[in-house]
Amino acid sequence: MAQAKSIDELSAVHKQVASVLQSKFGRKFAESSTFRGELTYVVAPEDWHAVLEFCRDTEELQFDRLDCLCGNHFPEREEAPFEVIANLVSIPNTTRVRVKTRLSEDQSLPTVTDLWPSAGFDERETWEMYGIGFEGNPNLTRLLTVPDFNGFPLRKDFPLQGTVGGRIRWDFKGEI
């Protein structure tokens, strides 16, 4: 599928999504883009929850499924090196949208577990791998690494060699 270069080249459903989102949040979007027919919007961290809630609750959009929520690290962006991405799916409209936000080292986001309970696992993984906090998450504990692990292994500055981060453990009987 070819890359859509403008809103005019999107499907009718994507045009409707873009129109509804632009009319509600137009100036609050730091960026918007299309790639392979999918829409992406970048919002400020303080607008994160409101935009996602609007996407879920608005009749014209019906983004009823959080496909995944993940993080990324761009150390070359000194002011906001972290990014959190929510990939939303509207099953009734058979469409997708991606909502991103950029964060500084010490910023956190409000949890979206109140919108999609399954977000709890994605937020835990994002916190564990990147150190991005989610205020209000009911269970922000380690999911993939051992409880005494130190560091955030998916950050680009995480050491590739050595024993930083803990030790190899085989004594998990009864813990998993």
C-alpha positions in Angstrom: 0.0 0.0 0.0 1.4 3.4 -0.9 2.0 6.1 1.6 -0.8 8.7 1.9 0.8 12.2 1.5 -2.2 14.3 2.5 -5.6 14.0 4.1 -7.1 14.1 0.5 -5.6 10.7 -0.2 -7.1 8.9 2.8 -10.1 6.7 2.8 -13.5 8.2 3.7 -13.4 6.7 7.2 -9.9 8.1 7.9 -11.0 11.5 6.5 -14.0 11.4 9.0 -11.6 10.5 11.9 -9.2 13.3 10.9 -12.1 15.8 10.6 -13.6 14.9 14.0 -10.2 15.0 15.8 -9.1 18.2 14.1 -12.3 20.0 15.0 -12.0 19.0 18.6 -8.3 19.2 19.3 -6.8 21.0 16.2 -4.4 23.4 18.0 -3.6 20.9 20.7 -1.9 18.6 18.2 1.8 19.3 18.0 2.0 17.2 14.8 -0.2 15.1 12.6 0.9 12.8 9.8 -0.2 9.9 7.7 1.8 6.8 6.7 0.4 3.9 4.7 -3.1 5.3 5.1 -2.9 5.5 8.9 -3.2 8.7 11.0 -0.8 9.7 13.7 -1.2 12.6 16.1 1.3 14.0 18.6 -0.3 15.6 21.7 1.1 17.3 24.8 1.3 15.1 27.9 -1.3 17.1 29.6 -3.8 16.4 26.8 -2.9 12.6 26.6 -5.8 11.2 28.6 -8.4 13.6 27.2 -7.6 12.8 23.6 -7.6 9.1 24.2 -10.9 9.3 26.1 -12.5 11.3 23.3 -11.3 8.7 20.8 -13.0 6.0 22.8 -16.2 7.7 23.8 -17.1 9.8 20.7 -19.9 8.1 18.6 -18.2 9.0 15.2 -14.9 7.5 16.2 -15.6 4.5 18.5 -12.0 3.6 19.1 -13.1 0.8 21.4 -9.8 -1.2 21.5 -6.3 -0.3 22.7 -4.2 -2.4 20.4 -1.0 -1.6 22.2 0.7 1.1 24.3 4.4 1.3 24.1 7.4 3.5 24.7 10.4 4.7 22.8 13.7 6.5 23.6 15.3 9.1 21.4 18.3 10.4 23.4 19.2 12.9 20.7 16.0 14.8 21.6 17.4 16.3 24.8 14.2 18.2 26.0 11.8 15.2 25.5 13.7 12.0 24.8 10.8 9.7 25.6 7.7 8.9 23.6 4.6 6.9 24.5 2.5 5.6 21.7 -1.1 4.4 21.8 -2.4 2.4 18.8 -6.1 2.5 18.8 -8.6 0.4 16.8 -12.2 1.0 16.0 -13.8 -2.3 15.3 -17.1 -0.8 14.2 -15.4 1.5 11.7 -12.5 -0.9 10.8 -9.9 1.9 11.2 -6.9 2.7 13.3 -5.2 5.8 14.7 -1.9 6.3 16.5 -1.6 8.9 19.3 1.8 9.8 20.6 3.2 12.1 23.3 6.7 13.2 24.2 8.1 13.3 27.7 11.2 14.6 29.5 13.2 12.4 31.8 11.2 13.3 34.9 7.7 13.5 33.4 4.9 10.9 33.8 1.5 10.3 32.3 -1.9 9.6 33.8 -2.9 6.0 33.4 -5.4 4.9 30.8 -6.4 1.8 32.7 -9.7 3.6 33.5 -10.4 3.6 29.7 -8.9 0.2 28.8 -8.1 -2.1 31.7 -5.7 -4.0 29.5 -3.5 -1.0 29.4 -2.2 -2.0 32.8 0.2 -4.6 31.3 1.4 -2.2 28.6 2.0 0.6 31.1 3.9 -1.8 33.4 6.1 -2.9 30.5 6.7 0.7 29.4 7.6 1.7 32.9 9.9 -1.3 33.4 11.7 -1.0 30.1 12.0 2.8 29.8 11.3 4.2 33.3 8.2 6.2 32.1 5.8 6.5 35.0 2.0 6.2 34.8 0.2 8.1 37.6 -2.7 6.1 39.0 -1.8 2.7 37.6 -3.1 0.2 40.1 -0.1 -2.2 39.8 3.0 -0.5 38.5 5.4 -3.4 39.3 8.0 -5.3 37.4 6.5 -7.7 34.8 9.4 -9.0 32.7 12.5 -8.6 34.9 13.4 -9.8 38.4 12.2 -7.7 41.3 15.7 -6.4 42.2 16.7 -5.5 38.6 18.2 -2.0 38.3 18.0 0.0 35.1 15.7 0.3 32.1 16.9 -2.2 29.4 15.3 -0.6 26.3 16.8 2.8 26.8 19.4 3.5 24.1 21.9 4.3 26.9 21.6 1.0 28.7 24.9 -0.9 28.8 25.2 -3.8 26.4 27.8 -5.6 28.4 28.5 -6.3 32.0 26.3 -7.2 35.0 24.5 -3.9 35.3 20.9 -4.5 36.2 21.2 -7.5 38.5 22.2 -11.1 38.2 21.1 -14.2 36.5 18.6 -16.0 38.7 17.2 -19.5 38.5 15.3 -19.6 41.9 11.9 -18.5 40.7 10.0 -21.5 42.1 6.7 -20.2 43.3 7.2 -16.7 42.0 5.9 -17.0 38.5 
